Amino acid sequence: MIPGPFTYQRASSVDEALQLAADGGEDAKFLAGGHSLVPLMKLRLAAPDTVIDIGRLAELSYIRDEGSHIAVGALTCHDTVARSGLLESRVPLLANAAGQIGDPQVRHRGTIGGSLAHADPAADLPAVSLALGATMVARGPSGTRQIAAEDFFASLFESALQPGELLTEIRIPKPDGAGWSFQKFTKRAIDWAIVGVAVQGGSVALVNMGSTPIRATAVEQALAAGSDAADAASHAAEGTSAPEDFNGPRAYREHLARVLVRRALEEARSRAR
Ligand code: FAD
């Protein structure tokens, strides 16, 4: 439970963070809220040579209405996202899901950028970003680029970010009044989802049903063809590869996915304006 040796550096600006990352090379890691990286370091599943603390970069903590989309700074903590009046009124799916992450301590330290960059298929916000059609903004040695959520989650705990690239902002198109729902099945309120479902209009994404967060494409196609919630939800496990673990076999998660997708679609329809 003790991390290996590493060099700690604290960045006081985005530019400095990028410079420190460039100097640190491939074995440098950014530290945001530390609620995923530090446990991994303690278990020695991560062993960065250099840890660059970006946790005090206030310039990356904001939620702004930019007209066509809402911009959320990567260092915005889950609690701020959950309590944002702007998000509650314009993107309630994101505010609601952030409010279901872990416990109050986790929500005050963990950040939206850290959660997305960590690319854990069992985390809530990656699937939410897929359902919302979010765009990630990253800054690195070769400048700034935008990455669609669809292209961001490369594999298990692997995002499209290159070494030294910093996720700076998440852009969320404003939903058009279509209904939404976030369903999360846990044993205890503070746990990660055994299975989760994010619905925004006709977009449906699944938590913990594969090695990355995934779109429930077969459900989306059934909805587009006019199926009702029950029929569309019966396709929820198609194309998934749910993990088997102490929570149960794959078939258990597949059953949960069908049940939760149905609930989510029914709730989303009841909320549509
Ligand atoms: P860190 O731990 O600091 O970083 C995580 C990774 O992302 C590291 O590799 C880091 O280098 C990288 N990184 C961080 N920020 C950036 C950036 N801006 N640009 C590039 N790379 C970056 N999550 C859920 O979704 N649902 C839950 O129910 C849940 N429950 C939890 C319960 C507990 C007890 C704990 C400890 C965590 C839980 N989490 C849960 C995870 C939590 O949401 C983490 O805060 C989140 O996954 C990581 O965010 P962070 O800011 O702590 O990132």
Boltz pocket constraint, residues with backbone or C-beta under 6 A from the ligand:
constraints:
  - pocket:
      binder: B
      contacts: [[A, 29], [A, 30], [A, 31], [A, 32], [A, 33], [A, 34], [A, 35], [A, 36], [A, 37], [A, 38], [A, 74], [A, 75], [A, 100], [A, 101], [A, 102], [A, 103], [A, 106], [A, 109], [A, 110], [A, 111], [A, 112], [A, 113], [A, 114], [A, 115], [A, 116], [A, 117], [A, 118], [A, 122], [A, 123], [A, 124], [A, 125], [A, 161], [A, 165], [A, 166], [A, 167], [A, 168], [A, 189], [A, 190], [A, 191], [A, 192], [A, 193]]
      max_distance: 6.0
